């Protein structure tokens, strides 16, 4: 299983439930991260996901954050 974590955006417009619903419509399912002290979300994959799949997941998340009006997104990795 592959897994990618992203830090929760520090923006008042961010809403994980909406992120989940919109990204799921595009075929990807984010999960709230529970394994770190930092508030994160995760994208998991069982089987072959590949570069195209990862690019699709990143695009779905980016498009959804933009539609929500999220502007403050940290580039720091989750720790």
N, C-alpha and C positions, 0 to 999 in steps of 0.2 A: 504494500500500500504506500502510495506517495502522499505527502501532506505538505501544505503550504500554509503558513500563518501570516496574518496581517494585523498590524496594530489598529485598534479601534480609533477612528478619526476623532480628534478633539475639536468637534464642531457641533453647535447646538442643533443643526439640521439633521444630524446623523440619527437614524432610527434602524436598529438591527432588524426588527420585524419587517419593515418595508424592504430593506436590502434583501432579506431572505426571499420574500415573495417575488420581487422583480427579477432577481438573479435565477431563481428556480424556473420562472417562465422561459428562460433562455437555455434551460437544460443543465444548470449547475446548481449545487446545493451547498451554501455556506453554513457553517455551524459556529456557535459561540465558543471561543476558546476557553478551556478550563484548566489548562496545564501550566500556566505561568501566572506570575503576580500581576502582569500587565493585562489589561482588558483587550482581548484579541478576537478575531474571527478566523475560521479555518476553512480550507477547501481540501477535501480528501478524495482519493481516487483508489479504487481497487481494479487492478488490471492495467492495460496499456492506455495511457492518457495521451502521451506524446506532446510535442511542441504545439501543434495546432489546437489541441484541447486546452492546454494551459493558456495560450494566447486568447482563446475564446472566453475562458473563465475570467481572465484579467480584464478583457474588454467589457464583459457583462457587469463586473463590479465597478469599473471606472464609469461606464455609462450611467449606471444606477446612482452612484454617488453624485455625479454631475446633475442628474435629473432632480435629486433631492436638494440641490443647492449647497452641497458640502464643499467648502473651500479650503478648510484647514485639514490637510492630510499629512501626517508625519511620515518621512521617509525612513525613520529609524526601524530597525528590525525588532521583532518581538523578542524579549529575553525571558 
